[in-house]
Amino acid sequence: MMCLFAIRAGAALCSLLVLSFSYRGYALGLNYYDKTCPNVESIIATAMKNAVAKDKTVPAALLRMHFHDCFIRGCDGSVLLDSVGSNTAEKDGPPNVSLHAFYAIESAKKQVESSCPGIVSCADILALAARDVVVLSGGPTWDVPKGRLDGRTSQAAETKSLPAPTFNFSQLQQSFSQRGLSTEDLVALSGGHTLGFSHCSSFENRIHNFSSTNDVDPSMHPGLASSLKSICPINNRPRNAGSNMDPSPTTFDNTYYKLILQGKSLFSSDQALLISPKTKSLVSKFSSSQDAFYKAFVKSMIKMSSINGGQEIRKDCRVVN
């Protein structure tokens, strides 16, 4: 029996020893491709290493892409499909127009297909890639359950159900619970915000016309608010203006939680984690212990990425068979 996950730069944590997961009627397994495509994980890992070497923004992009895929119809690779004819696909929905690095998944798929054609789903490739880029950013590693199928439906209209950066705590809690995810999962998965960059549109609600009595969200650190207002003025804002999610945007660490406690997080949805005593306690725990955050993140990532519901093994991640 093998350990479900291990933590980099820390003691191995082998408390979970379940080797398969099921959702919507079929099981995922850690050994799913052992006989049919034994080199799949090394192929994808190499592809991700090459992609990250060329572009340091790939980890944040692919982690976010996987999250957005799983929250719509389960982790079925539907976010990878192109818009066709009159159908506007998920990737072209308002919350997803800033998604990028699709080429990294397409490159990995091409290499996997050349080794074992018609065997590995795009959904599994994205799930494995998300794990690999976290590791490449200095974060934890884990064994990814495999066996997802690719979906044949992708609709931009459904992206409106993605949790938004402007959400309050009750909206966040409802969004996660609808996917079978707990409050603990909400806090742990929010830690993915330690990676990447945000455009002004995702946090401008906190720095301009916040309420009838405050122009700026009073829970935001004044120094951060001042800096963000200069980067994101109401008028004549530079195209693609924004801010890094934290001071180390390419390193997967627990800085995100420390910033929340200092009032220096970007999103309303980040600051909302201090509203509930339970979530505030978890934020404090993760800010003081990176190992505790890693352990919780891994557990929640496995849980989230095991939500599946596809129908086929796509030959090309951008189009249905």
Steps between C-alpha positions, in 0.01 A plus 500: 500500500634841409474835674232723344714806526835621618614848589810658353742660746324342792415171666307250290134503587347161427178513697280446196535162335192476283601399149186579307233767496157497344262770390197478275529128462858422402824472687833673469816312588860584578621214280256562215759526219763262637445249220353714221727806519767444768708806408215750499602680820863544397395623155272765651753596768765560233258703289414718800865547592571623149197731497586655837863550395374720216219677688487543879127584485405147389454355853246762608322468166466121505401479867224754435401321178459168686292668771275665242464171315396305810244757615303467173363151428782341698862449392419400142732720294205706376696821565743391226240485222489774236186692412337354188233655280226654712628341821724715719719270711603535864844640414328801340267567795565825694682339798723298266612748237821559699583127512816420306770237444260263325796423275674323789215250530477458123875434481478238776201337330688477170792328670275262692311413181823412322587258780156348570231624260138516609573400860541812718227763534566872478334530842760268653781688328376828648467346848854360484637824355343701785682279751827523308501880479432529873807281560706706254403809700640351820172362629388153610463193281233231514376192317224604259205260460451437127234372263299815425311521174476809281172687471326583174320811625658840563283809541618849591167571673584243768812689608278746685482238775875521568582659837593863437773709667224736618312225689421534868536209740148361466527505120834319516368243742197429281711470184734248657231299678313459171806311375525287813788704636525605864595821676845349559529436126402862433779638718763251381424538128496879531869462578553455127484880494861494613584467129446743218375842403162670513357765271346812655147387416520223761562732796396851392176459699717535813691815400239714324147581619503214748187622681290809556727595790841365394683536171741224605422175684592585862626146553776558243839623624523874413843463344384222269185693411703807407736295285216323322314826434809635322530182292127483428358853468131535417581672171776446244599166645786333309400185316574181697579702813486310826699356787681182596296284737780516756866614510617154387255430214696209351561320831239273657513587869276616786562874453139541381364423846741738670382778268134435584574551871681827413210631289720471191309245293362613165151354474184540700482121494842483668414744777165319547690206649533701822123539543435155648680392820566159341655637182693767690647225717607307190654812344701552820604134506618503138679834542707358786560153355583446135495124555144520635399699191669252265328205666158666478555621143596153378198340666265761351658486154450123486141545611426776249674332209305180560175671398457362150237436238629472143410263217803438276876502454554804280759470221545877490441700819349788304222307322265212578557173313 
